[in-house]
């Protein structure tokens, strides 16, 4: 008996939702035509990844920043309509944004 069967026995009235929480968040975020720019810089000798160019609501961009930081388990901040992520995670961030339906453009190295 696997875990799913055990859960069904414990909670027979439970109905599974088809969409996950992250998919619902992604569908609530406004999509844009222009690409989001993904930059790499070094500040004080430490690498950072900067995302900028989002033209939607600031609240949506903050939600996107929190989602990226949570999935990558890294620190970062949201300042001046830019997401700043600690470390060089351009490839992973670009893959995540493309999976959500955004156009992403790599700028720099």
Gaussian input, Z-matrix of N, CA and C with variables (Angstrom, degrees):
# hf/3-21g

backbone

0 1
 N
 C     1     B1
 C     2     B2     1     A1
 N     3     B3     2     A2     1     D1
 C     4     B4     3     A3     2     D2
 C     5     B5     4     A4     3     D3
 N     6     B6     5     A5     4     D4
 C     7     B7     6     A6     5     D5
 C     8     B8     7     A7     6     D6
 N     9     B9     8     A8     7     D7
 C    10    B10     9     A9     8     D8
 C    11    B11    10    A10     9     D9
 N    12    B12    11    A11    10    D10
 C    13    B13    12    A12    11    D11
 C    14    B14    13    A13    12    D12
 N    15    B15    14    A14    13    D13
 C    16    B16    15    A15    14    D14
 C    17    B17    16    A16    15    D15
 N    18    B18    17    A17    16    D16
 C    19    B19    18    A18    17    D17
 C    20    B20    19    A19    18    D18
 N    21    B21    20    A20    19    D19
 C    22    B22    21    A21    20    D20
 C    23    B23    22    A22    21    D21
 N    24    B24    23    A23    22    D22
 C    25    B25    24    A24    23    D23
 C    26    B26    25    A25    24    D24
 N    27    B27    26    A26    25    D25
 C    28    B28    27    A27    26    D26
 C    29    B29    28    A28    27    D27
 N    30    B30    29    A29    28    D28
 C    31    B31    30    A30    29    D29
 C    32    B32    31    A31    30    D30
 N    33    B33    32    A32    31    D31
 C    34    B34    33    A33    32    D32
 C    35    B35    34    A34    33    D33
 N    36    B36    35    A35    34    D34
 C    37    B37    36    A36    35    D35
 C    38    B38    37    A37    36    D36
 N    39    B39    38    A38    37    D37
 C    40    B40    39    A39    38    D38
 C    41    B41    40    A40    39    D39
 N    42    B42    41    A41    40    D40
 C    43    B43    42    A42    41    D41
 C    44    B44    43    A43    42    D42
 N    45    B45    44    A44    43    D43
 C    46    B46    45    A45    44    D44
 C    47    B47    46    A46    45    D45
 N    48    B48    47    A47    46    D46
 C    49    B49    48    A48    47    D47
 C    50    B50    49    A49    48    D48
 N    51    B51    50    A50    49    D49
 C    52    B52    51    A51    50    D50
 C    53    B53    52    A52    51    D51
 N    54    B54    53    A53    52    D52
 C    55    B55    54    A54    53    D53
 C    56    B56    55    A55    54    D54
 N    57    B57    56    A56    55    D55
 C    58    B58    57    A57    56    D56
 C    59    B59    58    A58    57    D57
 N    60    B60    59    A59    58    D58
 C    61    B61    60    A60    59    D59
 C    62    B62    61    A61    60    D60
 N    63    B63    62    A62    61    D61
 C    64    B64    63    A63    62    D62
 C    65    B65    64    A64    63    D63
 N    66    B66    65    A65    64    D64
 C    67    B67    66    A66    65    D65
 C    68    B68    67    A67    66    D66
 N    69    B69    68    A68    67    D67
 C    70    B70    69    A69    68    D68
 C    71    B71    70    A70    69    D69
 N    72    B72    71    A71    70    D70
 C    73    B73    72    A72    71    D71
 C    74    B74    73    A73    72    D72
 N    75    B75    74    A74    73    D73
 C    76    B76    75    A75    74    D74
 C    77    B77    76    A76    75    D75
 N    78    B78    77    A77    76    D76
 C    79    B79    78    A78    77    D77
 C    80    B80    79    A79    78    D78
 N    81    B81    80    A80    79    D79
 C    82    B82    81    A81    80    D80
 C    83    B83    82    A82    81    D81
 N    84    B84    83    A83    82    D82
 C    85    B85    84    A84    83    D83
 C    86    B86    85    A85    84    D84
 N    87    B87    86    A86    85    D85
 C    88    B88    87    A87    86    D86
 C    89    B89    88    A88    87    D87
 N    90    B90    89    A89    88    D88
 C    91    B91    90    A90    89    D89
 C    92    B92    91    A91    90    D90
 N    93    B93    92    A92    91    D91
 C    94    B94    93    A93    92    D92
 C    95    B95    94    A94    93    D93
 N    96    B96    95    A95    94    D94
 C    97    B97    96    A96    95    D95
 C    98    B98    97    A97    96    D96
 N    99    B99    98    A98    97    D97
 C   100   B100    99    A99    98    D98
 C   101   B101   100   A100    99    D99
 N   102   B102   101   A101   100   D100
 C   103   B103   102   A102   101   D101
 C   104   B104   103   A103   102   D102
 N   105   B105   104   A104   103   D103
 C   106   B106   105   A105   104   D104
 C   107   B107   106   A106   105   D105
 N   108   B108   107   A107   106   D106
 C   109   B109   108   A108   107   D107
 C   110   B110   109   A109   108   D108
 N   111   B111   110   A110   109   D109
 C   112   B112   111   A111   110   D110
 C   113   B113   112   A112   111   D111
 N   114   B114   113   A113   112   D112
 C   115   B115   114   A114   113   D113
 C   116   B116   115   A115   114   D114
 N   117   B117   116   A116   115   D115
 C   118   B118   117   A117   116   D116
 C   119   B119   118   A118   117   D117
 N   120   B120   119   A119   118   D118
 C   121   B121   120   A120   119   D119
 C   122   B122   121   A121   120   D120
 N   123   B123   122   A122   121   D121
 C   124   B124   123   A123   122   D122
 C   125   B125   124   A124   123   D123
 N   126   B126   125   A125   124   D124
 C   127   B127   126   A126   125   D125
 C   128   B128   127   A127   126   D126
 N   129   B129   128   A128   127   D127
 C   130   B130   129   A129   128   D128
 C   131   B131   130   A130   129   D129
 N   132   B132   131   A131   130   D130
 C   133   B133   132   A132   131   D131
 C   134   B134   133   A133   132   D132
 N   135   B135   134   A134   133   D133
 C   136   B136   135   A135   134   D134
 C   137   B137   136   A136   135   D135
 N   138   B138   137   A137   136   D136
 C   139   B139   138   A138   137   D137
 C   140   B140   139   A139   138   D138
 N   141   B141   140   A140   139   D139
 C   142   B142   141   A141   140   D140
 C   143   B143   142   A142   141   D141
 N   144   B144   143   A143   142   D142
 C   145   B145   144   A144   143   D143
 C   146   B146   145   A145   144   D144
 N   147   B147   146   A146   145   D145
 C   148   B148   147   A147   146   D146
 C   149   B149   148   A148   147   D147
 N   150   B150   149   A149   148   D148
 C   151   B151   150   A150   149   D149
 C   152   B152   151   A151   150   D150
 N   153   B153   152   A152   151   D151
 C   154   B154   153   A153   152   D152
 C   155   B155   154   A154   153   D153
 N   156   B156   155   A155   154   D154
 C   157   B157   156   A156   155   D155
 C   158   B158   157   A157   156   D156
 N   159   B159   158   A158   157   D157
 C   160   B160   159   A159   158   D158
 C   161   B161   160   A160   159   D159
 N   162   B162   161   A161   160   D160
 C   163   B163   162   A162   161   D161
 C   164   B164   163   A163   162   D162
 N   165   B165   164   A164   163   D163
 C   166   B166   165   A165   164   D164
 C   167   B167   166   A166   165   D165
 N   168   B168   167   A167   166   D166
 C   169   B169   168   A168   167   D167
 C   170   B170   169   A169   168   D168
 N   171   B171   170   A170   169   D169
 C   172   B172   171   A171   170   D170
 C   173   B173   172   A172   171   D171
 N   174   B174   173   A173   172   D172
 C   175   B175   174   A174   173   D173
 C   176   B176   175   A175   174   D174
 N   177   B177   176   A176   175   D175
 C   178   B178   177   A177   176   D176
 C   179   B179   178   A178   177   D177
 N   180   B180   179   A179   178   D178
 C   181   B181   180   A180   179   D179
 C   182   B182   181   A181   180   D180
 N   183   B183   182   A182   181   D181
 C   184   B184   183   A183   182   D182
 C   185   B185   184   A184   183   D183
 N   186   B186   185   A185   184   D184
 C   187   B187   186   A186   185   D185
 C   188   B188   187   A187   186   D186
 N   189   B189   188   A188   187   D187
 C   190   B190   189   A189   188   D188
 C   191   B191   190   A190   189   D189
 N   192   B192   191   A191   190   D190
 C   193   B193   192   A192   191   D191
 C   194   B194   193   A193   192   D192
 N   195   B195   194   A194   193   D193
 C   196   B196   195   A195   194   D194
 C   197   B197   196   A196   195   D195
 N   198   B198   197   A197   196   D196
 C   199   B199   198   A198   197   D197
 C   200   B200   199   A199   198   D198
 N   201   B201   200   A200   199   D199
 C   202   B202   201   A201   200   D200
 C   203   B203   202   A202   201   D201
 N   204   B204   203   A203   202   D202
 C   205   B205   204   A204   203   D203
 C   206   B206   205   A205   204   D204
 N   207   B207   206   A206   205   D205
 C   208   B208   207   A207   206   D206
 C   209   B209   208   A208   207   D207
 N   210   B210   209   A209   208   D208
 C   211   B211   210   A210   209   D209
 C   212   B212   211   A211   210   D210
 N   213   B213   212   A212   211   D211
 C   214   B214   213   A213   212   D212
 C   215   B215   214   A214   213   D213
 N   216   B216   215   A215   214   D214
 C   217   B217   216   A216   215   D215
 C   218   B218   217   A217   216   D216
 N   219   B219   218   A218   217   D217
 C   220   B220   219   A219   218   D218
 C   221   B221   220   A220   219   D219
 N   222   B222   221   A221   220   D220
 C   223   B223   222   A222   221   D221
 C   224   B224   223   A223   222   D222
 N   225   B225   224   A224   223   D223
 C   226   B226   225   A225   224   D224
 C   227   B227   226   A226   225   D225
 N   228   B228   227   A227   226   D226
 C   229   B229   228   A228   227   D227
 C   230   B230   229   A229   228   D228
 N   231   B231   230   A230   229   D229
 C   232   B232   231   A231   230   D230
 C   233   B233   232   A232   231   D231
 N   234   B234   233   A233   232   D232
 C   235   B235   234   A234   233   D233
 C   236   B236   235   A235   234   D234
 N   237   B237   236   A236   235   D235
 C   238   B238   237   A237   236   D236
 C   239   B239   238   A238   237   D237
 N   240   B240   239   A239   238   D238
 C   241   B241   240   A240   239   D239
 C   242   B242   241   A241   240   D240
 N   243   B243   242   A242   241   D241
 C   244   B244   243   A243   242   D242
 C   245   B245   244   A244   243   D243
 N   246   B246   245   A245   244   D244
 C   247   B247   246   A246   245   D245
 C   248   B248   247   A247   246   D246
 N   249   B249   248   A248   247   D247
 C   250   B250   249   A249   248   D248
 C   251   B251   250   A250   249   D249
 N   252   B252   251   A251   250   D250
 C   253   B253   252   A252   251   D251
 C   254   B254   253   A253   252   D252
 N   255   B255   254   A254   253   D253
 C   256   B256   255   A255   254   D254
 C   257   B257   256   A256   255   D255
 N   258   B258   257   A257   256   D256
 C   259   B259   258   A258   257   D257
 C   260   B260   259   A259   258   D258
 N   261   B261   260   A260   259   D259
 C   262   B262   261   A261   260   D260
 C   263   B263   262   A262   261   D261
 N   264   B264   263   A263   262   D262
 C   265   B265   264   A264   263   D263
 C   266   B266   265   A265   264   D264
 N   267   B267   266   A266   265   D265
 C   268   B268   267   A267   266   D266
 C   269   B269   268   A268   267   D267
 N   270   B270   269   A269   268   D268
 C   271   B271   270   A270   269   D269
 C   272   B272   271   A271   270   D270
 N   273   B273   272   A272   271   D271
 C   274   B274   273   A273   272   D272
 C   275   B275   274   A274   273   D273
 N   276   B276   275   A275   274   D274
 C   277   B277   276   A276   275   D275
 C   278   B278   277   A277   276   D276
 N   279   B279   278   A278   277   D277
 C   280   B280   279   A279   278   D278
 C   281   B281   280   A280   279   D279
 N   282   B282   281   A281   280   D280
 C   283   B283   282   A282   281   D281
 C   284   B284   283   A283   282   D282
 N   285   B285   284   A284   283   D283
 C   286   B286   285   A285   284   D284
 C   287   B287   286   A286   285   D285
 N   288   B288   287   A287   286   D286
 C   289   B289   288   A288   287   D287
 C   290   B290   289   A289   288   D288
 N   291   B291   290   A290   289   D289
 C   292   B292   291   A291   290   D290
 C   293   B293   292   A292   291   D291
 N   294   B294   293   A293   292   D292
 C   295   B295   294   A294   293   D293
 C   296   B296   295   A295   294   D294
 N   297   B297   296   A296   295   D295
 C   298   B298   297   A297   296   D296
 C   299   B299   298   A298   297   D297
 N   300   B300   299   A299   298   D298
 C   301   B301   300   A300   299   D299
 C   302   B302   301   A301   300   D300
 N   303   B303   302   A302   301   D301
 C   304   B304   303   A303   302   D302
 C   305   B305   304   A304   303   D303
 N   306   B306   305   A305   304   D304
 C   307   B307   306   A306   305   D305
 C   308   B308   307   A307   306   D306
 N   309   B309   308   A308   307   D307
 C   310   B310   309   A309   308   D308
 C   311   B311   310   A310   309   D309
 N   312   B312   311   A311   310   D310
 C   313   B313   312   A312   311   D311
 C   314   B314   313   A313   312   D312
 N   315   B315   314   A314   313   D313
 C   316   B316   315   A315   314   D314
 C   317   B317   316   A316   315   D315
 N   318   B318   317   A317   316   D316
 C   319   B319   318   A318   317   D317
 C   320   B320   319   A319   318   D318
 N   321   B321   320   A320   319   D319
 C   322   B322   321   A321   320   D320
 C   323   B323   322   A322   321   D321
 N   324   B324   323   A323   322   D322
 C   325   B325   324   A324   323   D323
 C   326   B326   325   A325   324   D324

   B1=1.4496
   B2=1.5353
   B3=1.3336
   B4=1.4531
   B5=1.5244
   B6=1.3063
   B7=1.4479
   B8=1.5305
   B9=1.3184
   B10=1.4599
   B11=1.5324
   B12=1.3350
   B13=1.4626
   B14=1.5261
   B15=1.3177
   B16=1.4634
   B17=1.5209
   B18=1.3331
   B19=1.4551
   B20=1.5267
   B21=1.3348
   B22=1.4656
   B23=1.5188
   B24=1.3354
   B25=1.4643
   B26=1.5247
   B27=1.3301
   B28=1.4598
   B29=1.5273
   B30=1.3244
   B31=1.4605
   B32=1.5214
   B33=1.3373
   B34=1.4670
   B35=1.5311
   B36=1.3426
   B37=1.4537
   B38=1.5259
   B39=1.3298
   B40=1.4624
   B41=1.5341
   B42=1.3379
   B43=1.4579
   B44=1.5238
   B45=1.3339
   B46=1.4545
   B47=1.5206
   B48=1.3354
   B49=1.4548
   B50=1.5205
   B51=1.3175
   B52=1.4558
   B53=1.5145
   B54=1.3212
   B55=1.4564
   B56=1.5204
   B57=1.3109
   B58=1.4580
   B59=1.5200
   B60=1.3071
   B61=1.4583
   B62=1.5226
   B63=1.3340
   B64=1.4655
   B65=1.5330
   B66=1.3312
   B67=1.4623
   B68=1.5191
   B69=1.3423
   B70=1.4544
   B71=1.5195
   B72=1.3389
   B73=1.4544
   B74=1.5143
   B75=1.3193
   B76=1.4610
   B77=1.5241
   B78=1.3199
   B79=1.4512
   B80=1.5230
   B81=1.3367
   B82=1.4499
   B83=1.5258
   B84=1.3229
   B85=1.4583
   B86=1.5211
   B87=1.3369
   B88=1.4567
   B89=1.5162
   B90=1.3276
   B91=1.4585
   B92=1.5225
   B93=1.3274
   B94=1.4539
   B95=1.5167
   B96=1.3274
   B97=1.4629
   B98=1.5289
   B99=1.3281
   B100=1.4665
   B101=1.5227
   B102=1.3282
   B103=1.4664
   B104=1.5245
   B105=1.3144
   B106=1.4568
   B107=1.5259
   B108=1.3144
   B109=1.4576
   B110=1.5262
   B111=1.3134
   B112=1.4614
   B113=1.5333
   B114=1.3407
   B115=1.4654
   B116=1.5183
   B117=1.3240
   B118=1.4571
   B119=1.5166
   B120=1.3250
   B121=1.4550
   B122=1.5194
   B123=1.3187
   B124=1.4681
   B125=1.5163
   B126=1.3102
   B127=1.4517
   B128=1.5186
   B129=1.3103
   B130=1.4641
   B131=1.5268
   B132=1.3255
   B133=1.4562
   B134=1.5145
   B135=1.3154
   B136=1.4661
   B137=1.5304
   B138=1.3349
   B139=1.4692
   B140=1.5321
   B141=1.3289
   B142=1.4682
   B143=1.5225
   B144=1.3154
   B145=1.4568
   B146=1.5191
   B147=1.3274
   B148=1.4587
   B149=1.5205
   B150=1.3273
   B151=1.4647
   B152=1.5214
   B153=1.3162
   B154=1.4568
   B155=1.5209
   B156=1.3288
   B157=1.4542
   B158=1.5163
   B159=1.3361
   B160=1.4641
   B161=1.5165
   B162=1.3228
   B163=1.4580
   B164=1.5239
   B165=1.3155
   B166=1.4637
   B167=1.5171
   B168=1.3193
   B169=1.4574
   B170=1.5247
   B171=1.3077
   B172=1.4635
   B173=1.5197
   B174=1.3084
   B175=1.4681
   B176=1.5316
   B177=1.3374
   B178=1.4676
   B179=1.5279
   B180=1.3291
   B181=1.4692
   B182=1.5241
   B183=1.3450
   B184=1.4674
   B185=1.5237
   B186=1.3227
   B187=1.4670
   B188=1.5193
   B189=1.3121
   B190=1.4586
   B191=1.5309
   B192=1.3298
   B193=1.4646
   B194=1.5232
   B195=1.3170
   B196=1.4641
   B197=1.5182
   B198=1.3287
   B199=1.4619
   B200=1.5295
   B201=1.3285
   B202=1.4677
   B203=1.5180
   B204=1.3330
   B205=1.4620
   B206=1.5249
   B207=1.3148
   B208=1.4635
   B209=1.5198
   B210=1.3381
   B211=1.4644
   B212=1.5233
   B213=1.3325
   B214=1.4566
   B215=1.5217
   B216=1.3191
   B217=1.4732
   B218=1.5247
   B219=1.3183
   B220=1.4540
   B221=1.5230
   B222=1.3171
   B223=1.4521
   B224=1.5115
   B225=1.3041
   B226=1.4486
   B227=1.5088
   B228=1.3201
   B229=1.4563
   B230=1.5222
   B231=1.3214
   B232=1.4572
   B233=1.5210
   B234=1.3377
   B235=1.4619
   B236=1.5204
   B237=1.3170
   B238=1.4636
   B239=1.5294
   B240=1.3145
   B241=1.4662
   B242=1.5219
   B243=1.3225
   B244=1.4596
   B245=1.5217
   B246=1.3230
   B247=1.4605
   B248=1.5253
   B249=1.3306
   B250=1.4604
   B251=1.5196
   B252=1.3348
   B253=1.4636
   B254=1.5230
   B255=1.3243
   B256=1.4591
   B257=1.5216
   B258=1.3259
   B259=1.4561
   B260=1.5144
   B261=1.3278
   B262=1.4601
   B263=1.5265
   B264=1.3191
   B265=1.4589
   B266=1.5262
   B267=1.3258
   B268=1.4626
   B269=1.5235
   B270=1.3273
   B271=1.4640
   B272=1.5225
   B273=1.3219
   B274=1.4652
   B275=1.5286
   B276=1.3266
   B277=1.4634
   B278=1.5238
   B279=1.3390
   B280=1.4608
   B281=1.5238
   B282=1.3330
   B283=1.4628
   B284=1.5321
   B285=1.3449
   B286=1.4622
   B287=1.5293
   B288=1.3324
   B289=1.4588
   B290=1.5202
   B291=1.3333
   B292=1.4639
   B293=1.5234
   B294=1.3355
   B295=1.4646
   B296=1.5231
   B297=1.3318
   B298=1.4659
   B299=1.5217
   B300=1.3408
   B301=1.4531
   B302=1.5186
   B303=1.3175
   B304=1.4615
   B305=1.5196
   B306=1.3336
   B307=1.4588
   B308=1.5180
   B309=1.3215
   B310=1.4534
   B311=1.5141
   B312=1.3372
   B313=1.4583
   B314=1.5209
   B315=1.3320
   B316=1.4568
   B317=1.5289
   B318=1.3374
   B319=1.4565
   B320=1.5124
   B321=1.3294
   B322=1.4616
   B323=1.5138
   B324=1.3230
   B325=1.4544
   B326=1.4419
   A1=108.07
   A2=115.78
   A3=118.69
   A4=111.43
   A5=115.98
   A6=121.86
   A7=112.20
   A8=117.74
   A9=121.10
   A10=111.33
   A11=117.14
   A12=120.73
   A13=110.93
   A14=116.82
   A15=120.57
   A16=111.04
   A17=115.79
   A18=119.14
   A19=111.87
   A20=116.36
   A21=119.53
   A22=111.18
   A23=117.32
   A24=120.71
   A25=111.19
   A26=116.82
   A27=120.20
   A28=112.16
   A29=116.70
   A30=121.93
   A31=110.21
   A32=118.34
   A33=120.23
   A34=114.35
   A35=117.78
   A36=120.35
   A37=113.58
   A38=117.09
   A39=121.19
   A40=110.50
   A41=115.16
   A42=121.50
   A43=107.15
   A44=116.99
   A45=121.33
   A46=110.43
   A47=115.23
   A48=120.44
   A49=108.54
   A50=116.10
   A51=119.94
   A52=113.00
   A53=118.44
   A54=120.25
   A55=109.77
   A56=115.40
   A57=120.68
   A58=109.92
   A59=115.47
   A60=120.94
   A61=111.79
   A62=117.60
   A63=120.50
   A64=111.05
   A65=117.77
   A66=120.43
   A67=110.55
   A68=117.14
   A69=119.95
   A70=110.58
   A71=117.19
   A72=120.41
   A73=110.53
   A74=116.81
   A75=120.86
   A76=111.06
   A77=117.51
   A78=120.09
   A79=111.69
   A80=118.16
   A81=121.51
   A82=112.26
   A83=117.79
   A84=121.79
   A85=109.34
   A86=115.86
   A87=121.56
   A88=109.96
   A89=116.98
   A90=122.55
   A91=109.06
   A92=115.87
   A93=120.83
   A94=110.54
   A95=115.47
   A96=120.60
   A97=111.86
   A98=116.92
   A99=121.05
   A100=110.05
   A101=117.66
   A102=119.36
   A103=112.34
   A104=115.48
   A105=122.26
   A106=106.73
   A107=117.01
   A108=121.63
   A109=109.91
   A110=115.91
   A111=122.63
   A112=107.74
   A113=116.20
   A114=121.85
   A115=110.96
   A116=114.78
   A117=122.74
   A118=108.03
   A119=116.32
   A120=121.16
   A121=109.31
   A122=113.78
   A123=119.57
   A124=107.26
   A125=116.04
   A126=121.77
   A127=108.20
   A128=114.86
   A129=121.54
   A130=110.82
   A131=116.28
   A132=121.72
   A133=114.98
   A134=118.45
   A135=121.20
   A136=109.63
   A137=117.12
   A138=119.91
   A139=111.23
   A140=115.33
   A141=121.42
   A142=109.17
   A143=115.35
   A144=122.73
   A145=107.29
   A146=116.85
   A147=121.72
   A148=109.19
   A149=116.12
   A150=122.41
   A151=108.14
   A152=116.73
   A153=120.19
   A154=109.67
   A155=115.08
   A156=120.12
   A157=113.86
   A158=118.25
   A159=120.56
   A160=108.42
   A161=117.68
   A162=121.07
   A163=113.08
   A164=118.25
   A165=121.40
   A166=111.71
   A167=115.70
   A168=121.87
   A169=110.79
   A170=115.77
   A171=121.18
   A172=110.74
   A173=116.73
   A174=121.70
   A175=110.56
   A176=117.08
   A177=121.10
   A178=111.22
   A179=116.01
   A180=119.97
   A181=110.48
   A182=117.24
   A183=120.92
   A184=110.55
   A185=117.20
   A186=121.39
   A187=110.23
   A188=116.38
   A189=121.47
   A190=110.83
   A191=117.37
   A192=121.56
   A193=110.80
   A194=116.54
   A195=120.35
   A196=110.63
   A197=116.92
   A198=121.47
   A199=111.21
   A200=117.23
   A201=121.30
   A202=110.45
   A203=116.78
   A204=120.18
   A205=111.51
   A206=117.08
   A207=120.73
   A208=111.08
   A209=117.08
   A210=120.07
   A211=112.70
   A212=117.54
   A213=120.71
   A214=112.65
   A215=117.79
   A216=123.50
   A217=111.21
   A218=115.96
   A219=121.61
   A220=109.25
   A221=114.98
   A222=120.38
   A223=110.46
   A224=114.48
   A225=119.77
   A226=110.09
   A227=115.70
   A228=119.83
   A229=109.86
   A230=114.40
   A231=122.29
   A232=106.69
   A233=117.27
   A234=121.81
   A235=109.72
   A236=116.69
   A237=122.82
   A238=112.56
   A239=117.55
   A240=123.74
   A241=112.42
   A242=116.78
   A243=123.14
   A244=108.39
   A245=115.91
   A246=121.44
   A247=106.62
   A248=115.76
   A249=121.02
   A250=107.65
   A251=116.45
   A252=123.15
   A253=108.81
   A254=116.85
   A255=120.99
   A256=109.49
   A257=116.74
   A258=121.78
   A259=111.98
   A260=115.56
   A261=121.71
   A262=108.48
   A263=116.79
   A264=122.89
   A265=110.93
   A266=117.43
   A267=120.09
   A268=112.85
   A269=117.26
   A270=119.94
   A271=111.86
   A272=117.00
   A273=120.74
   A274=111.33
   A275=116.64
   A276=120.58
   A277=110.35
   A278=116.78
   A279=119.70
   A280=110.77
   A281=117.76
   A282=120.84
   A283=110.72
   A284=117.06
   A285=120.73
   A286=111.26
   A287=116.73
   A288=120.39
   A289=111.94
   A290=117.15
   A291=119.90
   A292=110.59
   A293=117.39
   A294=120.59
   A295=111.10
   A296=117.01
   A297=120.92
   A298=112.48
   A299=116.89
   A300=120.20
   A301=114.62
   A302=118.40
   A303=121.37
   A304=110.87
   A305=115.80
   A306=121.90
   A307=106.74
   A308=117.38
   A309=121.49
   A310=108.51
   A311=115.48
   A312=120.93
   A313=108.20
   A314=115.83
   A315=121.69
   A316=108.96
   A317=116.07
   A318=121.88
   A319=108.04
   A320=117.28
   A321=121.21
   A322=110.22
   A323=116.19
   A324=126.72
   A325=123.31
   D1=121.05
   D2=-178.70
   D3=-88.32
   D4=179.06
   D5=-174.34
   D6=-62.98
   D7=-39.74
   D8=179.85
   D9=-61.01
   D10=-42.16
   D11=178.96
   D12=-65.73
   D13=-39.63
   D14=178.58
   D15=-63.55
   D16=-41.39
   D17=178.92
   D18=-66.36
   D19=-37.53
   D20=177.66
   D21=-65.15
   D22=-35.48
   D23=177.42
   D24=-69.19
   D25=-37.94
   D26=-179.68
   D27=-73.63
   D28=-38.34
   D29=-177.04
   D30=-126.50
   D31=78.27
   D32=-175.61
   D33=-68.69
   D34=-24.17
   D35=-177.28
   D36=-89.25
   D37=-4.63
   D38=-176.66
   D39=-72.02
   D40=134.65
   D41=176.81
   D42=-112.78
   D43=125.52
   D44=-178.81
   D45=-74.00
   D46=139.72
   D47=175.29
   D48=-86.19
   D49=141.57
   D50=-176.15
   D51=-78.37
   D52=-33.77
   D53=-178.82
   D54=-102.85
   D55=141.97
   D56=179.72
   D57=-84.30
   D58=171.05
   D59=-177.83
   D60=-64.60
   D61=-39.89
   D62=-179.17
   D63=-67.22
   D64=-34.33
   D65=177.24
   D66=-67.53
   D67=-36.66
   D68=177.86
   D69=-66.96
   D70=-39.92
   D71=177.77
   D72=-63.93
   D73=-41.49
   D74=-178.67
   D75=-64.78
   D76=-36.59
   D77=-179.41
   D78=-74.41
   D79=-22.33
   D80=179.23
   D81=-81.39
   D82=-17.39
   D83=-177.06
   D84=-81.56
   D85=136.56
   D86=-178.86
   D87=-72.49
   D88=129.69
   D89=177.92
   D90=-92.08
   D91=147.49
   D92=-177.60
   D93=-123.47
   D94=163.98
   D95=179.64
   D96=-83.93
   D97=-38.88
   D98=-179.76
   D99=-74.24
   D100=146.55
   D101=-179.33
   D102=-74.84
   D103=151.61
   D104=171.94
   D105=-82.71
   D106=132.25
   D107=-177.69
   D108=-87.94
   D109=130.85
   D110=-179.69
   D111=-115.06
   D112=109.11
   D113=-175.35
   D114=-111.30
   D115=157.55
   D116=174.86
   D117=-122.07
   D118=130.56
   D119=177.68
   D120=-140.29
   D121=166.11
   D122=171.07
   D123=-120.45
   D124=126.61
   D125=176.60
   D126=-122.63
   D127=122.99
   D128=-177.43
   D129=55.84
   D130=35.19
   D131=176.89
   D132=81.88
   D133=0.40
   D134=-178.65
   D135=-110.79
   D136=139.34
   D137=-178.55
   D138=-77.22
   D139=142.12
   D140=174.20
   D141=-138.22
   D142=155.67
   D143=175.40
   D144=-114.48
   D145=131.44
   D146=-177.93
   D147=-118.40
   D148=130.14
   D149=174.62
   D150=-111.99
   D151=126.98
   D152=178.76
   D153=-147.73
   D154=167.07
   D155=177.28
   D156=102.05
   D157=10.03
   D158=178.26
   D159=-80.40
   D160=129.55
   D161=-175.41
   D162=-105.15
   D163=4.83
   D164=179.96
   D165=-83.94
   D166=-159.89
   D167=-179.12
   D168=-71.26
   D169=146.69
   D170=179.37
   D171=-62.61
   D172=-36.02
   D173=-179.94
   D174=-60.96
   D175=-41.50
   D176=178.98
   D177=-65.76
   D178=-39.34
   D179=-179.67
   D180=-68.14
   D181=-36.48
   D182=176.39
   D183=-65.93
   D184=-38.72
   D185=176.89
   D186=-63.24
   D187=-41.54
   D188=177.76
   D189=-64.14
   D190=-40.44
   D191=178.29
   D192=-62.61
   D193=-43.82
   D194=-179.82
   D195=-64.43
   D196=-40.30
   D197=179.62
   D198=-63.91
   D199=-42.73
   D200=179.21
   D201=-64.53
   D202=-46.27
   D203=-178.91
   D204=-63.47
   D205=-36.87
   D206=-179.99
   D207=-69.01
   D208=-45.78
   D209=-177.79
   D210=-67.31
   D211=-34.45
   D212=-179.68
   D213=-89.82
   D214=-10.69
   D215=-177.45
   D216=55.33
   D217=49.79
   D218=178.99
   D219=-130.10
   D220=167.58
   D221=176.29
   D222=-89.72
   D223=166.79
   D224=178.36
   D225=173.63
   D226=-177.86
   D227=-179.70
   D228=-150.51
   D229=171.36
   D230=177.34
   D231=-124.88
   D232=110.74
   D233=-178.87
   D234=-138.53
   D235=139.17
   D236=173.42
   D237=50.23
   D238=45.14
   D239=-179.54
   D240=58.70
   D241=34.12
   D242=175.91
   D243=-132.99
   D244=142.81
   D245=172.00
   D246=-99.25
   D247=125.49
   D248=179.33
   D249=-114.16
   D250=117.66
   D251=-179.05
   D252=-110.71
   D253=133.35
   D254=179.34
   D255=-74.65
   D256=122.96
   D257=178.85
   D258=106.02
   D259=168.40
   D260=179.97
   D261=-97.58
   D262=93.24
   D263=-178.93
   D264=-120.23
   D265=31.82
   D266=-175.81
   D267=-57.16
   D268=-46.95
   D269=-176.32
   D270=-64.04
   D271=-44.25
   D272=-179.37
   D273=-67.14
   D274=-41.97
   D275=-179.96
   D276=-65.97
   D277=-42.48
   D278=179.47
   D279=-63.18
   D280=-39.38
   D281=178.20
   D282=-64.97
   D283=-40.74
   D284=179.09
   D285=-64.34
   D286=-44.03
   D287=-179.08
   D288=-67.92
   D289=-38.04
   D290=177.62
   D291=-66.10
   D292=-35.63
   D293=177.56
   D294=-65.69
   D295=-28.83
   D296=178.33
   D297=-83.64
   D298=-11.11
   D299=176.09
   D300=106.39
   D301=7.21
   D302=179.15
   D303=-84.31
   D304=153.25
   D305=168.79
   D306=-89.98
   D307=129.95
   D308=-177.11
   D309=-127.27
   D310=137.92
   D311=179.16
   D312=-123.56
   D313=128.70
   D314=179.19
   D315=-85.08
   D316=126.33
   D317=-178.42
   D318=-117.06
   D319=133.10
   D320=-179.77
   D321=87.41
   D322=177.03
   D323=-177.47
   D324=-20.19

